[in-house]
């Protein structure tokens, strides 16, 4: 039976087709919300990106979460392959971490992602469905503009146009595609730099959003938990800025809340 299990890649756990019963190599960070998306879609086992590990090792927190439901899961080193690109991870990723169920299949740090994925075909299926995930959206300030924290870009809504969005997702374009930068015209956007990673992919949303005149920044992965918008708001320290953000006075080392103040002030004066 295990020999029939296939391996499939995806750019993001928020953009999954038919992955049920398959080993999923997905470009998402290894945080809890990404693990939840993949498990909810019915993946047999999963490989994610460790996103530089980051604050509280949030970049691999999803591995323990999946252990709890009996799903084998691993992560690749963010410097070995591009986050947001499952195909690149499968092609050149190097495993950095494995949960207990993956370890039982022989997955260890230092293996190629392709080798690890092959071993995960022999993992037992998850013994339970994932528990419900919290809403993942929180209104932080009434504005204008309103400020919202989102745990994932997958939590975007059409009503987010014109809002300051503090998003727990990584700052990488999915598969390098410019159209994946942000689906709404926000007043400003904050992402996690995910350790910046291979080919500096973790900050590639910024220039694309700059071309759309959306002030955007990333926070250092060690300053805020990836996959947690409220963490970025509470403790996030800016690591990279795009041109519109720089024009407002944003700079590396600044706190996210100060960046939001600059954006709000510019809107009022404009």
N, C-alpha and C positions, 0 to 999 in steps of 0.2 A: 504493500500500500504506500509506504513512504516514498518508493521510487517514482510514484506518479505525481508527487507534489512538485509543482513548478516554482521557479523564481521569477519575480516580477519587480520592476523598478518604478518609482514615481518621484516627481519633483517635490511634492509636499503631501503630508498626511491630510491636508484639507482639500486635496484634489485627487481623490482616489476613484478609479473605475472598479472593475471586478477583481478584488484581491482576496476574496473569501477562499480559505483553505490553501493559500499560497504563502511562500516565504516572501516577505515584502522588504525590499531594500529601498528606503525612502529618504529623501534629502532633508527631511525635517530634523530639528534638534531633538535630543533625547529626553526632553522634559516630559512632565506628566501629561500635559494636554495633548501633545503629539502622540504619545503612547496611547492615550484614550481614543483619539481619532482612528488610529490604525487597528486597535483591538475592536472597536465598535464596528468597523468595516469587515471584521471577520478574518483578519490575517491569521495564518497558521503560526508564524514566527516573524520576527522583525529585526531589521538592522537600521539604526538611525545614526546621526552625526553627533559627536560628543560636544560640539559647539564650544570648545575650549574649556569645558567643565564649568567654569564660572563660579559665581557666588553660591555658596552652600552646595556646590557640585550639582547644581540644578540641571546642567546639561546632560546628565545621565540619570536623573531622578526617575525617569520613566522605566528604567530597567528593573528597579525594585518594585515599582508599581505593577509591572507585568509579572514579576515573580509571584506576586500575591494571587494572581489568577491562573498560575501555572503555564504562562506563555514564555517560551525561550526568546531571549532578546539580547542584542549586542549593539555596540556603538563603534564607529570608526573615528580615528584621530582627525580632528578638523583640519590639520595641516597636511593630511595625506590626500584629501579629495574635497571637492567643492560641496559645501552645504547648499541645499536647495537643488541638488542634482543627483538623483539616485543612480542614474546610469554612470556618472563619473565615479561615484562611490564604489559601484560594483567593479568598474574597470581598474581602479588604482587605489582604492581605499585600503587602509591597514587597520585592523581591529585594535581598539584600545581597551575596551571593557566588555565583559560578558556577565549576564546574571546567572543564577545558580542552574537554571534549566538549560541555558545555552552551554554552560561549562560541562554539564553531563553529556552533551553531544560532542565534546572535544573542542569547543571554541575557546581560544585563548588569545591574550594580547600578542600582537606581532604577526598574526595570521593575515593573509590577504582577505579582503572582504568576500571575494568570490569563493575562496575555500570555506570561510565561515558560513556563507549562505548555503553552500552545498551540504555542510554538516547539519544545518538547521532543518533541512528537508526530513531528517530522521527524528526530529523532536516529537514528543507526544503532543497532541492537540491541547489547547488551553482547556482547563477543567471548569472554567466559569466565564461568564460575561463580565466585562468591566463594570465597576460600580458607576452610578451617575456622576457626571462632572458638574461642578457649580456653574452658574450662569456664564461666568467669564467676561462680563461687562459691568463696569461700575462708573457712575457719574461722579466726577471728582469736584467739579465746580460748575455753577450755573451760567457763568459768562455774562454777556457775549464776549468771545465765543465760548461755548461750553467746552469743558475738558473731560474726556472720557479715557478710562484705562481699559484696555482689551488684552486678554491673555494671549490671543492669537489673531492673526490677520483673518483667519477663518470666522471670526466673530464680527466682522464688518457688517454694517447695515447701510442701506441707501440714505438713511437719515444722518449718517456721519459726515455728509458734505458740510463744509464750513466749520467743523469742529477741530479742536486740538486733540490728536489721538496719540495716546501713550501706549504703544503696542509691545507686548512681550515677545513677539516673533523676531527672528533674525533679520538683519538688514540686507540679505542677499536676494537678488533677482532669481526667480525660479527658472532653472535651466538657462540662466543668462538672458531671459526674455524681458525686454523693457516693459511690455504691457502688463507684466506681473507686479510692477512696483507698488501700486496702490489703486484699488478699484474706484475710489471716490476722490473728489477734489477737496481735500481737507485743508483747514487753515494752517496746520503744521502736523508733522509726524515724528514720532520717536520710535526707534527700534533698538534691539540689542546687537552689538557687533559680533557676537558669537566667536570671539577670539580672532576675528578678522579672517583667519583661515587661508586655505590654499587659494592662490591667485587673488588674494585680497577680496574674495567674493563676498565676505560678510558685510561689506559697506557699499555694495554696488547699486542699491536702491537710491542712494543719495544723489548722485549726479542726474539720474533720470528724473527724479522728483524736482530737482533744481531746474531742469529744463521746462518743467510745468509750473515754475514759480511757487513751489510749495516748500517752505522752510522745513528742513528735515535734519535730524541728527541721529547718531547712534550713541548708546551708553556702553561703557566698558563692561565686558561680561563679568568681571570680578566685582563690579559695583552693584549689580542688580541681578536677580534671578531670571534667567531666560524662561519664557513661557508664563511670566507673571507681570502683568501691566502695572499693578499697584506697587510692586517692588521697584520697578523703574521709576515710578513717581516719587516714592519715599526715599530711595537711596541712590538712584541712578546718577552717575557722573559722566558727562559727555566726553566721548573719545574722538568723534569725527563729526564734521559739519559740512553741509553743502553751501553753495554760494548765497542763496537767499537767506539762510540762517546766519551766515557770517555777516551779511549786510545789516542784520538786526542787532549785531553785537554778540552773537553766540560764539563760543570758543571752547576747545577742549579744556577740561577741568571744571567747567561750569556745572551746576546742579540742574536737573531737569525742571524743577519748579521755577528757577530763575529764567530758563529759556521760555517757559510758558508765559511768564510775566512780560518778557520782551515781545512775544508774539501778540499778546493781548493789548499791550500798549500801542503797538504799531497799527492794530486794527482800529483802535479808538481814535488815534491821531489821523488815520487815513480817512 
